[in-house]
C-alpha cells in the first residue's frame, strides 16, 4: 500500500496539496499563496506537473489565477486516477486488482 501511495504522489503532486486545498475550500487562493503559507511545500512552486484545474474552480484576475477546491471535480479526478490504476493492475495481472474495482 505504501508503494502505491508513493507512486500516486510521485506522479501527481495534487495528492500532497489536498489537505491545504480542503482547509482553504471556503475561499479562492492563489497557487503561490497556498504554497508559501506552508514551507514544506515550497519546492512545489516550480512543479510543472501541478495543475490544480483538475480539482479546483479557477478564477483569473489579471495574470493571476485563484483556486478553490471543487468536490465534484475532485471526485471525478480521483475516479479517473483509480480507473487508470485499475487498468495497469489488470494489464499486469497483479493480484489485488479486484480489490480496487470493489472499492470504487
NORTA-V963747 format. One record per backbone hydrogen bond with DSSP energy under -1.0 kcal/mol. CO is the residue of the C=O (numbers start at 0). NH is the residue of the N-H. Records with the same first field share a line. If there is no record, write none. Layout:
# NORTA-V963747
CO = NH, NH
This chain:
# NORTA-V963747
0 = 4
1 = 5
2 = 6
3 = 7
4 = 8
5 = 9
6 = 10
7 = 11
11 = 14
12 = 16
16 = 20
17 = 21
18 = 22
19 = 23
21 = 24
23 = 26
28 = 66
29 = 33
30 = 34
31 = 35
32 = 36
37 = 40
38 = 41
40 = 43
41 = 44
43 = 46
50 = 53
51 = 54, 55
54 = 69
56 = 67
58 = 65
60 = 63
63 = 60
65 = 58
66 = 28
67 = 56
69 = 73
70 = 74
71 = 75
72 = 76
73 = 77
74 = 78
75 = 79
76 = 80
77 = 81
78 = 82
79 = 83
80 = 84
81 = 85
82 = 86
83 = 87
84 = 88
85 = 89
86 = 90
87 = 91
88 = 93
93 = 96
95 = 99
96 = 100
97 = 101
98 = 102
99 = 103
